Amino acid sequence: MTQEKFLLICQLGMGLFWIITYILIIKQGLQDKRYGMPMVAICANISWEFIFSFMYPQNDLQRNITLLWFILDIFIMMQFLHYGHKEYKKIVPRKIFYSSFLITLVVSFFTILAMMHEFNDLEGKYAAFIQNLMMSGLFIALFLQRGNLSGQSMGIAVCKMIGTMFAAVGFYMYFRTPLITIISLATLIYDWLYIVLIYRFHVKYAK
């Protein structure tokens, strides 16, 4: 298999399974009436996807994938703003809740642009891998915070991990750097831990 075909498989696999992940998050959120992605992860994802859909677009295939991620993340953001306020209204006033989201979105946007400059990375590779690692940790934190699977599911956890595996393998084979390699391994470990926690939760409450 040529390098081009292998990278295309990794790119399509990554794109497809993260698309499925986002769709499952939206579906679970509608079903449970709870948001399924933490605020910082939403802000980082939407910022990255906006930048690389409209400001620094990559090749046509990746631009289309990124644009679809962006559209799906708009729905995930709307769920957070709707359900998140209801979840925290007893401890956080409405104005502070929405102001916190806006500030986080702006900080995320300019942080990604700064990382592009810092790493001389016009494709956003480093920002993408770092925020994927962050998202994996935040999913675990959300599960531990709630103590249940509202807004989350085994399907979300598995599809996210598979998408990460495609990205990690593609970059390790042809674009590896020590930092991206470490981040990829750490992300896969956190994704595996997330799956284990969900599995143990199912086993415990299925009895």
KEVEX-83921 format. One record per residue: z, y, x of N, C-alpha, C, O in turn; residue number from 1. Coordinates in Angstrom, 1 decimal. Last residue first. Layout:
BEGIN
> Z_Y_X_Z_Y_X_Z_Y_X_Z_Y_X_NUM;
...
This chain:
BEGIN
> 37.5_-5.2_-26.8_38.4_-6.3_-27.1_39.1_-6.0_-28.4_39.9_-6.8_-28.8_207;
> 36.1_-3.0_-26.1_35.4_-3.9_-26.9_36.3_-5.1_-27.4_35.9_-5.9_-28.3_206;
> 37.6_-1.4_-24.5_37.7_-1.1_-25.9_36.8_-2.0_-26.8_36.8_-1.8_-28.0_205;
> 37.1_-2.6_-22.0_38.5_-2.4_-22.4_38.5_-2.2_-23.9_39.4_-2.7_-24.6_204;
> 34.3_-2.6_-21.7_35.0_-3.9_-21.7_36.4_-3.7_-22.3_36.9_-4.5_-23.1_203;
> 33.8_0.2_-21.7_33.2_-0.7_-22.8_34.0_-2.0_-22.9_34.3_-2.5_-24.0_202;
> 35.1_0.9_-19.4_35.5_1.5_-20.7_35.1_0.6_-21.8_35.8_0.4_-22.8_201;
> 33.7_-0.5_-17.5_35.1_-0.9_-17.7_35.6_-0.3_-19.0_36.4_-0.9_-19.7_200;
> 31.2_0.9_-17.8_31.3_-0.5_-18.1_32.7_-1.0_-18.4_33.0_-1.7_-19.3_199;
> 32.0_3.4_-16.9_31.5_3.3_-18.3_31.6_1.8_-18.7_32.0_1.5_-19.8_198;
> 32.7_2.8_-14.2_33.7_3.4_-15.2_33.3_3.2_-16.6_34.1_2.9_-17.5_197;
> 30.2_1.9_-13.3_31.3_1.0_-13.3_32.4_1.5_-14.3_33.0_0.8_-15.0_196;
> 28.6_4.2_-13.5_28.3_3.1_-14.3_29.5_2.1_-14.4_29.7_1.6_-15.5_195;
> 30.0_5.8_-11.6_29.9_6.3_-13.0_29.6_5.1_-13.9_30.2_4.9_-15.0_194;
> 29.5_4.4_-9.3_30.9_4.5_-9.8_30.9_4.9_-11.2_31.7_4.4_-12.0_193;
> 26.8_4.8_-9.1_27.3_3.4_-9.3_28.7_3.5_-9.8_29.0_2.7_-10.7_192;
> 26.8_7.6_-8.6_26.1_7.0_-9.8_26.6_5.6_-10.1_26.8_5.2_-11.3_191;
> 28.1_7.6_-6.2_28.8_8.2_-7.3_28.1_7.7_-8.6_28.8_7.5_-9.6_190;
> 26.2_6.3_-4.6_27.6_5.7_-4.7_28.3_6.3_-6.0_28.9_5.6_-6.7_189;
> 24.0_8.0_-4.9_23.9_6.6_-5.4_25.3_6.0_-5.5_25.5_5.2_-6.5_188;
> 25.1_10.2_-3.5_24.7_10.3_-4.9_24.6_8.9_-5.6_25.1_8.7_-6.7_187;
> 25.4_9.2_-0.9_26.6_9.7_-1.7_26.3_9.7_-3.2_27.1_9.3_-4.0_186;
> 22.7_8.8_-0.3_23.6_7.7_-0.3_24.9_8.0_-1.1_25.4_7.2_-1.9_185;
> 21.8_11.5_-0.4_21.2_10.4_-1.2_22.1_9.2_-1.4_22.3_8.7_-2.5_184;
> 23.3_12.7_1.6_23.4_13.2_0.2_22.9_12.1_-0.7_23.5_11.8_-1.8_183;
> 22.3_11.4_3.9_23.7_11.3_3.5_23.9_11.7_2.0_24.7_11.0_1.3_182;
> 19.6_12.1_3.7_20.0_10.7_3.7_21.4_10.6_3.3_21.7_9.7_2.4_181;
> 19.7_14.9_4.0_19.2_14.3_2.7_19.6_12.9_2.6_19.9_12.4_1.5_180;
> 20.8_15.0_6.7_21.5_15.6_5.5_21.0_15.0_4.2_21.9_14.6_3.4_179;
> 18.9_13.7_8.3_20.2_13.2_8.2_21.0_13.8_7.0_21.7_13.0_6.3_178;
> 15.8_13.2_6.5_16.6_14.0_7.4_18.0_13.5_7.3_18.4_12.9_6.3_177;
> 12.6_11.8_5.7_14.1_11.7_5.9_14.6_12.7_6.9_14.0_13.1_7.9_176;
> 10.2_11.4_4.5_10.7_12.8_4.8_12.1_12.8_5.1_12.8_13.8_4.8_175;
> 9.6_8.7_4.2_8.6_9.6_4.8_9.1_11.0_5.1_8.4_11.7_5.8_174;
> 11.7_7.1_3.3_10.6_6.5_4.0_9.7_7.5_4.7_9.2_7.2_5.8_173;
> 13.4_8.9_2.1_13.9_8.1_3.2_12.7_7.6_4.0_12.7_7.5_5.3_172;
> 11.9_9.8_-0.1_12.3_10.7_1.0_12.7_10.0_2.2_12.5_10.4_3.3_171;
> 11.7_7.4_-1.6_10.6_8.1_-1.2_10.8_9.0_0.0_10.1_9.1_0.9_170;
> 14.5_6.7_-2.0_13.6_5.8_-1.2_12.4_6.6_-0.7_12.0_6.4_0.4_169;
> 15.4_8.9_-3.6_16.0_8.6_-2.3_15.1_7.7_-1.4_14.9_8.0_-0.2_168;
> 13.8_8.8_-5.9_13.7_9.9_-5.0_14.2_9.6_-3.6_13.6_10.0_-2.6_167;
> 14.5_6.2_-6.9_13.1_6.5_-6.5_13.0_7.7_-5.6_12.2_7.7_-4.6_166;
> 17.3_6.7_-7.2_16.8_5.7_-6.3_15.4_5.9_-5.9_15.0_5.8_-4.7_165;
> 17.3_8.6_-9.3_17.8_8.9_-8.0_17.3_8.0_-6.9_17.0_8.4_-5.8_164;
> 16.4_7.0_-11.4_15.6_8.1_-11.0_16.0_8.6_-9.6_15.2_8.9_-8.7_163;
> 18.5_5.2_-11.5_17.2_4.7_-11.1_16.3_5.8_-10.7_15.6_5.7_-9.7_162;
> 20.6_6.9_-12.3_20.7_6.2_-11.0_19.3_5.7_-10.6_19.0_5.8_-9.4_161;
> 19.7_7.7_-14.8_19.9_8.7_-13.8_19.9_8.0_-12.4_19.3_8.5_-11.4_160;
> 19.8_5.2_-16.1_18.5_5.9_-15.9_18.6_7.0_-14.8_17.7_7.2_-14.0_159;
> 22.6_4.7_-16.2_21.6_3.8_-15.5_20.3_4.5_-15.2_19.8_4.4_-14.1_158;
> 23.7_6.9_-17.6_24.1_6.6_-16.3_23.1_5.7_-15.5_22.8_6.0_-14.3_157;
> 22.3_6.6_-20.1_22.2_7.9_-19.3_22.6_7.6_-17.9_21.8_8.0_-16.9_156;
> 23.2_4.1_-20.9_21.8_4.4_-20.7_21.5_5.6_-19.8_20.7_5.6_-19.0_155;
> 25.9_4.5_-21.3_25.5_3.6_-20.2_24.0_3.9_-19.9_23.6_3.9_-18.7_154;
> 26.6_7.9_-22.2_26.3_6.5_-22.5_25.9_5.8_-21.2_25.6_6.4_-20.2_153;
> 28.0_10.9_-23.7_27.6_10.1_-22.6_27.3_8.7_-23.0_27.7_8.3_-24.1_152;
> 29.1_12.2_-25.9_28.1_12.9_-25.2_27.5_12.1_-24.0_26.6_12.6_-23.4_151;
> 32.1_10.3_-25.4_31.4_11.3_-26.3_30.4_12.1_-25.4_30.7_12.7_-24.4_150;
> 33.5_8.3_-24.2_32.1_8.4_-23.8_31.4_9.4_-24.7_30.1_9.3_-24.8_149;
> 36.8_9.5_-22.9_35.9_8.7_-23.8_34.5_9.0_-23.4_34.2_9.7_-22.5_148;
> 38.2_11.3_-21.4_38.8_10.0_-21.6_38.0_9.1_-22.6_38.5_8.1_-23.1_147;
> 37.5_13.8_-20.7_37.5_13.5_-22.1_38.2_12.2_-22.4_38.8_12.0_-23.4_146;
> 37.8_13.7_-17.9_38.4_14.8_-18.6_38.6_14.4_-20.1_39.6_14.7_-20.7_145;
> 36.2_11.5_-17.1_37.7_11.5_-16.9_38.4_12.5_-17.7_39.5_12.3_-18.2_144;
> 33.7_12.6_-17.9_34.2_11.3_-18.5_35.7_11.2_-18.3_36.4_10.9_-19.3_143;
> 33.5_14.8_-16.2_33.5_15.0_-17.6_34.0_13.7_-18.4_34.8_13.9_-19.4_142;
> 33.6_13.5_-13.7_34.7_14.4_-14.0_34.7_14.7_-15.6_35.8_14.7_-16.2_141;
> 31.1_12.2_-13.8_32.4_11.4_-13.7_33.5_12.3_-14.1_34.4_11.8_-14.8_140;
> 29.4_14.4_-13.9_29.4_13.5_-15.0_30.7_12.6_-15.0_31.3_12.4_-16.0_139;
> 30.0_15.6_-11.4_30.4_16.3_-12.6_30.4_15.4_-13.9_31.2_15.5_-14.8_138;
> 28.8_13.9_-9.6_30.3_14.1_-9.6_30.8_14.7_-10.9_31.9_14.4_-11.3_137;
> 26.2_14.2_-10.3_26.8_12.9_-10.4_28.3_13.0_-10.4_29.0_12.3_-11.2_136;
> 25.8_16.9_-9.8_25.7_16.5_-11.1_26.4_15.1_-11.3_27.0_14.8_-12.3_135;
> 25.9_16.9_-7.0_26.9_17.7_-7.7_26.9_17.2_-9.2_28.0_17.0_-9.8_134;
> 23.6_15.5_-6.4_24.9_15.0_-6.0_26.0_15.6_-6.8_26.9_15.0_-7.3_133;
> 21.8_17.3_-7.4_21.8_16.0_-8.0_23.2_15.3_-7.6_23.8_14.6_-8.5_132;
> 22.2_19.5_-5.7_22.6_19.6_-7.1_22.6_18.3_-7.8_23.3_18.1_-8.8_131;
> 21.1_18.3_-3.3_22.5_18.8_-3.4_23.0_18.9_-4.8_24.1_18.5_-5.2_130;
> 18.5_17.8_-4.0_19.4_16.7_-3.6_20.8_17.1_-3.7_21.7_16.3_-4.2_129;
> 17.6_20.5_-4.5_17.5_19.4_-5.5_18.4_18.3_-5.2_19.1_17.8_-6.1_128;
> 18.0_21.9_-2.1_18.7_22.3_-3.3_18.7_21.2_-4.4_19.7_20.9_-5.0_127;
> 16.2_20.5_-0.5_17.6_20.4_-0.2_18.5_20.8_-1.4_19.5_20.2_-1.7_126;
> 13.7_21.0_-1.7_14.2_19.6_-1.5_15.7_19.6_-1.4_16.4_18.8_-2.0_125;
> 12.1_23.3_-2.3_13.4_23.1_-2.9_14.1_21.7_-2.8_14.9_21.3_-3.6_124;
> 9.8_24.0_-1.1_9.7_22.9_-2.1_11.1_22.7_-2.8_11.1_21.9_-3.8_123;
> 10.4_25.7_0.9_9.7_26.3_-0.3_9.5_25.2_-1.4_9.0_25.6_-2.4_122;
> 12.7_26.1_3.1_12.3_25.0_2.2_11.7_25.5_0.9_12.4_25.7_-0.1_121;
> 14.4_27.2_5.0_12.9_27.4_5.1_12.3_26.2_4.3_11.4_25.5_4.8_120;
> 17.1_27.2_4.5_16.5_26.0_5.1_15.0_26.0_5.3_14.4_25.1_5.7_119;
> 17.4_29.8_3.6_18.2_29.3_4.7_17.6_28.1_5.4_17.7_28.0_6.6_118;
> 15.5_30.0_1.5_15.4_30.9_2.7_16.2_30.3_3.8_15.7_30.3_5.0_117;
> 16.6_28.1_-0.3_15.2_28.0_0.2_15.0_28.8_1.4_14.3_28.4_2.3_116;
> 19.1_29.2_-0.6_19.0_27.9_0.1_17.6_27.7_0.6_17.3_27.2_1.7_115;
> 18.5_31.4_-2.2_19.1_31.6_-0.8_18.9_30.4_0.0_18.7_30.4_1.2_114;
> 17.6_30.2_-4.5_16.6_31.0_-3.7_17.2_31.2_-2.3_16.4_31.2_-1.3_113;
> 20.0_29.0_-5.2_18.9_28.2_-4.9_17.8_29.0_-4.1_17.3_28.4_-3.1_112;
> 21.5_31.3_-5.7_22.0_30.4_-4.7_20.8_29.5_-4.2_20.6_29.2_-3.1_111;
> 20.3_32.5_-7.9_20.2_33.2_-6.6_20.6_32.3_-5.4_20.2_32.5_-4.3_110;
> 20.9_30.5_-9.9_19.5_31.0_-9.6_19.4_31.6_-8.2_18.5_31.2_-7.4_109;
> 23.7_30.5_-9.8_22.9_29.3_-9.5_21.5_29.6_-9.1_21.0_29.1_-8.1_108;
> 24.3_33.1_-10.7_24.8_32.6_-9.4_23.9_31.4_-9.0_23.5_31.3_-7.8_107;
> 23.2_32.9_-13.3_22.7_33.9_-12.4_23.1_33.5_-10.9_22.3_33.5_-10.0_106;
> 24.8_30.9_-14.5_23.4_30.8_-14.4_22.8_31.7_-13.4_21.9_31.3_-12.6_105;
> 27.4_32.0_-14.3_27.1_30.7_-13.5_25.6_30.5_-13.4_25.1_30.1_-12.4_104;
> 27.1_34.1_-16.1_27.4_34.4_-14.6_27.0_33.1_-13.8_26.5_33.3_-12.7_103;
> 26.6_32.7_-18.5_25.6_33.6_-17.9_25.9_33.9_-16.4_24.9_33.9_-15.7_102;
> 29.1_31.3_-18.7_27.8_30.6_-18.6_26.7_31.5_-18.0_26.0_31.0_-17.1_101;
> 30.9_33.4_-19.0_31.0_32.4_-17.9_29.7_31.7_-17.6_29.3_31.4_-16.5_100;
> 30.0_34.5_-21.4_29.9_35.3_-20.1_30.0_34.4_-18.9_29.3_34.6_-17.9_99;
> 30.7_32.5_-23.2_29.3_32.8_-23.0_29.1_33.6_-21.7_28.1_33.5_-21.0_98;
> 33.6_32.5_-22.8_32.8_31.3_-22.7_31.3_31.6_-22.4_30.8_31.1_-21.4_97;
> 34.3_35.2_-23.4_34.5_34.7_-22.0_33.6_33.4_-21.8_33.1_33.2_-20.7_96;
> 33.6_35.3_-26.1_32.9_36.2_-25.1_33.1_35.7_-23.7_32.1_35.7_-22.9_95;
> 35.3_33.3_-27.3_33.9_33.2_-27.3_33.2_34.1_-26.2_32.3_33.6_-25.6_94;
> 38.2_32.4_-25.3_37.5_33.2_-26.3_36.0_33.1_-26.2_35.4_32.8_-25.1_93;
> 39.5_29.2_-24.7_38.6_30.2_-24.1_38.0_31.1_-25.2_37.3_30.5_-26.1_92;
> 41.1_27.5_-26.2_41.7_28.0_-24.9_40.8_29.1_-24.3_41.3_29.8_-23.4_91;
> 39.8_26.9_-28.5_41.2_27.1_-28.6_41.8_27.7_-27.3_42.9_28.3_-27.3_90;
> 37.1_26.5_-27.8_37.5_27.7_-28.5_39.0_28.0_-28.6_39.4_29.1_-28.8_89;
> 36.0_24.3_-26.6_36.9_25.1_-25.8_37.4_26.3_-26.6_38.1_27.1_-25.9_88;
> 34.3_23.2_-28.5_35.2_22.3_-27.8_36.3_23.1_-27.1_37.5_22.6_-27.0_87;
> 32.7_25.2_-29.3_33.6_24.6_-30.3_34.7_23.8_-29.6_35.8_23.7_-30.1_86;
> 31.3_25.7_-27.0_32.2_26.7_-27.5_33.2_26.1_-28.5_34.3_26.5_-28.5_85;
> 29.8_23.3_-26.8_30.8_23.6_-25.8_31.8_24.7_-26.3_33.0_24.6_-26.1_84;
> 28.0_23.3_-28.9_29.1_22.3_-28.9_30.2_22.7_-28.0_31.4_22.5_-28.2_83;
> 26.3_25.5_-28.0_26.7_25.3_-29.4_28.0_24.4_-29.5_29.0_24.9_-30.0_82;
> 25.9_25.3_-25.3_26.3_26.6_-25.9_26.8_26.4_-27.3_27.8_27.1_-27.7_81;
> 25.0_22.6_-25.1_26.2_23.1_-24.5_26.7_24.3_-25.1_27.9_24.4_-25.4_80;
> 22.6_22.7_-26.6_23.7_21.9_-27.1_25.0_22.3_-26.4_26.1_22.3_-27.1_79;
> 21.1_24.4_-25.0_21.5_24.9_-26.4_22.6_24.0_-26.9_23.5_24.5_-27.6_78;
> 20.9_22.8_-22.7_21.6_24.1_-22.6_22.0_24.5_-24.0_23.2_25.0_-24.2_77;
> 19.2_20.8_-23.8_20.5_20.5_-23.3_21.4_21.7_-23.2_22.6_21.6_-23.5_76;
> 16.9_22.4_-24.3_17.6_21.8_-25.4_19.0_21.4_-25.0_20.0_21.5_-25.8_75;
> 16.3_23.0_-21.6_16.6_24.1_-22.6_17.3_23.6_-23.8_18.3_24.2_-24.3_74;
> 15.8_20.6_-20.6_17.0_21.2_-20.2_17.4_22.4_-21.1_18.5_22.7_-21.2_73;
> 13.2_20.2_-21.5_14.3_19.3_-22.0_15.7_19.9_-21.7_16.6_19.8_-22.5_72;
> 11.9_22.1_-20.1_11.9_22.2_-21.5_13.0_21.4_-22.1_13.7_21.8_-23.0_71;
> 12.3_21.2_-17.4_12.8_22.5_-17.8_12.9_22.6_-19.4_13.9_23.1_-19.9_70;
> 10.9_18.7_-17.4_12.4_18.8_-17.2_13.0_20.1_-17.7_14.0_20.1_-18.4_69;
> 8.4_19.8_-17.7_8.9_19.0_-18.8_10.4_18.9_-18.7_11.2_19.0_-19.7_68;
> 8.1_21.1_-15.3_8.1_21.9_-16.5_8.6_21.1_-17.7_9.3_21.7_-18.5_67;
> 8.2_18.9_-13.5_9.3_19.9_-13.5_9.3_20.8_-14.7_10.4_21.1_-15.3_66;
> 5.8_17.7_-14.2_7.1_17.0_-14.4_8.2_18.0_-14.5_9.1_17.9_-15.3_65;
> 4.0_19.7_-13.5_4.1_19.2_-14.9_5.4_18.5_-15.2_6.0_18.7_-16.3_64;
> 4.5_19.9_-10.8_4.7_21.0_-11.6_4.8_20.6_-13.1_5.7_21.2_-13.8_63;
> 3.7_17.4_-9.9_5.1_17.7_-9.9_5.4_18.9_-10.7_6.5_19.0_-11.3_62;
> 0.9_17.6_-10.4_1.7_16.6_-11.1_3.2_16.9_-11.1_3.8_16.8_-12.1_61;
> 0.1_19.9_-8.9_0.0_19.9_-10.3_0.8_18.8_-11.0_1.4_19.1_-12.0_60;
> 2.6_20.7_-6.3_1.3_20.2_-6.8_1.3_20.0_-8.3_2.3_20.1_-8.9_59;
> 4.7_23.5_-7.3_4.3_22.5_-6.3_2.9_22.0_-6.7_2.2_22.7_-7.4_58;
> 5.5_27.0_-7.7_5.0_25.7_-8.2_4.5_24.8_-7.1_3.9_25.3_-6.1_57;
> 7.5_29.2_-7.6_7.0_28.4_-6.4_6.5_27.0_-6.9_7.1_26.0_-6.5_56;
> 7.7_30.2_-10.3_7.7_31.1_-9.1_7.1_30.4_-7.9_6.3_31.0_-7.2_55;
> 7.5_28.1_-12.2_6.8_29.4_-12.4_6.8_30.3_-11.2_5.8_31.1_-11.0_54;
> 8.7_25.8_-11.5_7.7_25.7_-12.5_6.8_27.0_-12.5_5.6_27.0_-12.7_53;
> 10.7_26.4_-9.7_9.6_25.6_-9.2_8.5_25.2_-10.3_7.6_24.5_-10.0_52;
> 12.4_28.1_-11.2_11.8_28.5_-9.9_10.6_27.7_-9.5_9.6_28.3_-9.1_51;
> 13.1_26.3_-13.3_12.3_27.6_-13.6_11.7_28.1_-12.3_10.5_28.4_-12.3_50;
> 14.4_24.3_-12.0_13.2_24.0_-12.7_12.4_25.2_-13.0_11.2_25.2_-13.0_49;
> 16.6_25.7_-10.9_15.7_25.0_-10.0_14.4_24.8_-10.7_13.3_25.0_-10.2_48;
> 17.8_26.6_-13.4_17.4_27.5_-12.3_16.4_26.9_-11.4_15.3_27.5_-11.2_47;
> 18.4_24.2_-14.6_17.5_25.1_-15.3_17.0_26.1_-14.2_15.8_26.4_-14.3_46;
> 20.3_23.0_-12.8_19.0_22.4_-13.1_18.0_23.3_-13.7_16.8_23.4_-13.2_45;
> 22.4_24.9_-12.7_21.6_24.6_-11.5_20.3_24.0_-11.8_19.3_24.3_-11.2_44;
> 23.2_24.9_-15.4_22.7_26.1_-14.8_21.9_25.8_-13.5_20.9_26.5_-13.3_43;
> 23.9_22.2_-15.7_22.9_22.7_-16.5_22.3_24.0_-15.9_21.1_24.1_-15.8_42;
> 26.0_22.0_-13.8_24.8_21.2_-13.7_23.7_21.7_-14.5_22.6_21.7_-14.0_41;
> 27.9_23.8_-15.0_27.3_24.0_-13.6_26.1_23.2_-13.4_25.1_23.8_-12.8_40;
> 28.5_22.5_-17.5_27.9_23.8_-17.4_27.2_24.0_-16.1_26.1_24.5_-16.0_39;
> 27.6_18.9_-18.0_28.5_20.1_-17.7_27.8_21.4_-17.4_26.6_21.3_-17.0_38;
> 26.1_17.4_-20.7_25.9_17.8_-19.3_26.8_19.0_-19.0_26.8_20.0_-19.8_37;
> 26.5_16.9_-23.4_26.5_15.8_-22.5_26.3_16.1_-21.0_26.3_15.2_-20.2_36;
> 28.4_18.2_-26.1_27.4_18.4_-25.0_27.6_17.2_-24.0_28.7_16.7_-23.9_35;
> 28.6_16.6_-29.3_29.3_17.1_-28.1_28.2_17.3_-27.0_27.2_16.6_-27.0_34;
> 27.8_15.1_-31.5_28.1_16.5_-31.6_28.9_17.1_-30.5_29.9_17.8_-30.7_33;
> 26.9_12.6_-31.2_28.3_12.8_-31.1_28.8_14.2_-31.4_29.9_14.5_-31.5_32;
> 24.1_12.9_-31.7_24.8_11.9_-32.4_26.3_12.1_-32.4_27.0_12.0_-33.4_31;
> 23.4_15.0_-30.0_23.2_15.1_-31.4_24.0_14.1_-32.2_24.6_14.4_-33.3_30;
> 24.1_13.7_-27.5_24.7_14.9_-27.9_24.6_15.2_-29.4_25.6_15.6_-30.1_29;
> 22.3_11.6_-27.5_23.7_11.3_-27.6_24.5_12.6_-28.0_25.5_12.4_-28.7_28;
> 19.9_13.1_-27.2_20.1_12.1_-28.4_21.6_11.9_-28.6_22.1_11.9_-29.7_27;
> 20.2_14.4_-24.8_20.0_15.2_-26.0_20.3_14.3_-27.3_21.0_14.8_-28.2_26;
> 20.5_12.2_-23.1_21.6_13.2_-23.2_21.5_14.0_-24.5_22.4_14.2_-25.2_25;
> 18.0_11.0_-23.4_19.2_10.3_-23.9_20.4_11.2_-24.0_21.2_11.0_-24.9_24;
> 16.4_13.0_-22.2_16.2_12.7_-23.7_17.4_11.9_-24.2_17.9_12.2_-25.3_23;
> 17.3_12.8_-19.6_17.5_14.1_-20.4_17.4_13.8_-21.9_18.1_14.3_-22.7_22;
> 16.5_10.2_-18.9_17.9_10.6_-18.9_18.2_11.8_-19.7_19.1_11.9_-20.5_21;
> 13.8_10.4_-19.2_14.5_9.5_-20.1_16.0_9.9_-20.1_16.6_9.9_-21.2_20;
> 13.4_12.1_-17.0_13.0_12.5_-18.3_13.7_11.7_-19.4_14.2_12.2_-20.3_19;
> 14.2_10.4_-15.0_15.1_11.6_-15.2_14.7_12.2_-16.6_15.5_12.8_-17.2_18;
> 12.2_8.5_-15.1_13.6_8.1_-15.4_14.5_9.3_-15.6_15.5_9.2_-16.4_17;
> 9.9_10.0_-14.5_10.0_9.3_-15.7_11.5_9.0_-16.1_11.9_9.3_-17.2_16;
> 10.4_11.1_-11.9_10.1_11.9_-13.0_10.4_11.2_-14.3_11.0_11.8_-15.2_15;
> 10.7_8.7_-10.4_11.8_9.7_-10.4_11.6_10.6_-11.6_12.5_10.8_-12.4_14;
> 8.2_7.5_-10.8_9.4_6.8_-11.2_10.6_7.8_-11.3_11.4_7.7_-12.3_13;
> 6.5_9.4_-9.7_6.4_9.1_-11.2_7.7_8.4_-11.6_8.1_8.7_-12.7_12;
> 7.3_9.3_-7.0_7.3_10.6_-7.8_7.3_10.3_-9.3_8.0_11.0_-10.0_11;
> 6.9_6.6_-6.4_8.3_7.2_-6.3_8.4_8.5_-7.1_9.4_8.7_-7.8_10;
> 4.1_6.5_-6.7_5.0_5.6_-7.5_6.4_6.2_-7.5_7.1_6.2_-8.6_9;
> 3.4_8.4_-4.7_3.0_8.6_-6.1_3.9_7.8_-7.1_4.4_8.3_-8.1_8;
> 4.2_7.1_-2.4_4.9_8.3_-2.8_4.6_8.7_-4.3_5.4_9.3_-4.9_7;
> 2.4_4.9_-2.5_3.8_4.7_-2.5_4.6_5.9_-3.0_5.5_5.9_-3.8_6;
> -0.1_6.2_-2.3_0.2_5.5_-3.5_1.7_5.2_-3.6_2.3_5.3_-4.7_5;
> 0.2_7.4_0.3_0.0_8.3_-0.9_0.3_7.5_-2.2_0.9_8.1_-3.0_4;
> 0.5_5.2_2.0_1.6_6.2_1.9_1.4_7.0_0.6_2.4_7.3_-0.1_3;
> -0.9_2.2_0.6_-1.0_3.4_1.3_0.3_4.3_1.1_1.0_4.2_0.1_2;
> 0.0_-1.2_0.8_0.0_0.0_0.0_0.0_1.2_0.9_0.8_1.3_1.8_1;
